[in-house]
């Protein structure tokens, strides 16, 4: 019997969820993506795909990206 109270990890995070996890605004994330694309900057941005005009962040790639951002300061 399946337990309906168990939550599984989503395949994708929405922009709002990523912003909350990063404690950033949606606008800041949009700006980083834009500046990387248009000006070739290297702002840290989690991997994403764009589908139907929405940014989706694959959860597995996002988790790997978070790990890669850790510093040893």
C-alpha positions as CSV (number, residue, x, y, z in Angstrom):
1,X,0.0,0.0,0.0
2,X,1.3,3.4,-1.0
3,X,1.8,6.1,1.7
4,X,0.1,9.2,0.4
5,X,1.9,11.4,2.9
6,X,5.4,10.8,1.5
7,X,6.5,13.7,-0.7
8,X,8.7,13.0,-3.6
9,X,11.2,15.6,-5.0
10,X,9.9,17.4,-8.1
11,X,11.6,16.9,-11.4
12,X,11.8,20.7,-11.8
13,X,11.8,23.7,-9.5
14,X,9.9,26.8,-10.5
15,X,11.6,30.2,-10.5
16,X,9.8,31.2,-7.3
17,X,11.1,28.1,-5.6
18,X,14.7,28.7,-6.7
19,X,14.5,32.3,-5.6
20,X,13.3,31.3,-2.2
21,X,16.0,28.6,-1.8
22,X,18.7,31.1,-2.9
23,X,17.1,33.9,-0.8
24,X,17.1,36.1,-3.8
25,X,14.5,37.8,-5.9
26,X,13.0,36.5,-9.1
27,X,14.2,39.7,-10.8
28,X,17.8,39.1,-9.7
29,X,17.8,35.7,-11.2
30,X,16.3,37.0,-14.4
31,X,18.9,39.8,-14.6
32,X,21.8,37.3,-14.1
33,X,20.4,35.1,-16.9
34,X,19.9,38.1,-19.2
35,X,23.4,39.6,-18.5
36,X,25.0,36.2,-19.1
37,X,23.2,35.7,-22.4
38,X,23.5,39.3,-23.8
39,X,26.8,40.5,-22.4
40,X,28.6,37.2,-22.0
41,X,29.0,37.7,-18.3
42,X,29.7,34.8,-16.0
43,X,27.1,35.4,-13.2
44,X,26.4,32.3,-11.2
45,X,23.0,30.9,-12.4
46,X,21.6,27.4,-11.8
47,X,21.0,25.3,-14.9
48,X,17.6,25.9,-16.4
49,X,15.4,25.2,-19.4
50,X,12.8,27.5,-20.9
51,X,9.4,25.9,-21.7
52,X,6.3,27.7,-22.8
53,X,7.8,31.0,-21.7
54,X,8.7,29.8,-18.2
55,X,12.0,29.0,-16.6
56,X,12.3,25.5,-15.2
57,X,15.2,24.3,-13.1
58,X,15.9,20.6,-13.2
59,X,16.1,19.6,-9.5
60,X,19.0,17.2,-9.9
61,X,21.1,19.7,-11.9
62,X,20.1,22.4,-9.4
63,X,21.3,20.3,-6.5
64,X,24.6,19.6,-8.2
65,X,25.0,23.3,-9.0
66,X,24.4,24.2,-5.4
67,X,27.2,21.8,-4.3
68,X,29.6,23.3,-6.9
69,X,29.0,26.8,-5.4
70,X,30.3,25.9,-2.0
71,X,33.5,27.7,-0.9
72,X,36.0,26.7,1.7
73,X,36.4,30.2,3.1
